[in-house]
Amino acid sequence: MPVPPSAAPIRTSLLRDTVHDRVRDAIVDGTLAPGEVVRDTELAAWLGVSRTPVREALLRLGETGLVRAAPGRSTVVARIDLDEVRAAHSVVAAMHRLAVAEAVERLTAKDLELMRDANARFAAALRGSDTAAALRADDDFHAVPVTASGNRAVATVLDQFGPVVRRLERRRFASHAGEESVALHDRLVEACAAGDADAAAEVSFRTWHTLAELIPDPDQPVPDQPSQETP
């Protein structure tokens, strides 16, 4: 899919991170498809910025495996590598489990209300078959304990590996597994409200573990995967 013709303006103070996040999200949601050539000039024009922050964003995305580049060749959106997805998923599930375990005693009544609100929006998005809204609400839900934990290492790891998992996680929110997540979210909030760190951590891990069931086996085709990358 070509780069969209327009986008909302970016605040200069957040330029570097915002450019990275915009390009990352375009890869995760499929706007920039696996195997598609990404040119810094086109991305810069789309976002209304110079080429420098775009190049920095592509370097960061290369480190996480979302884009591939070789000397003298174009940069392309990486194909979905199931081995990488499985490895990233294991890390993401473990980090969320740790974040919840550390956050329980720090969560405030306001934090719990934010989680309940996010899950209500998540459930509504699923009912309306709005995958993008479901993903945003799910992000908001899980961000609460991650932030409350105060563990910057966990946040950094999730920022790096979370998008790798998200590329396939969109499939969950178009299935009955997404409905199961609503119930698991409710159980997580209940365990957090009760101050039961062990139970909350286990529910969090199970919530993320359900995604593993949607990762195709090695002999199955990957959704929306081209036969090869375009040089």
Summary of the structure (lengths in Angstrom):
residues: 231
radius of gyration: 18.3
end to end distance: 16.2
largest distance: 57.3
contacts: 703
relative contact order: 0.15
helix: 69%
strand: 3%
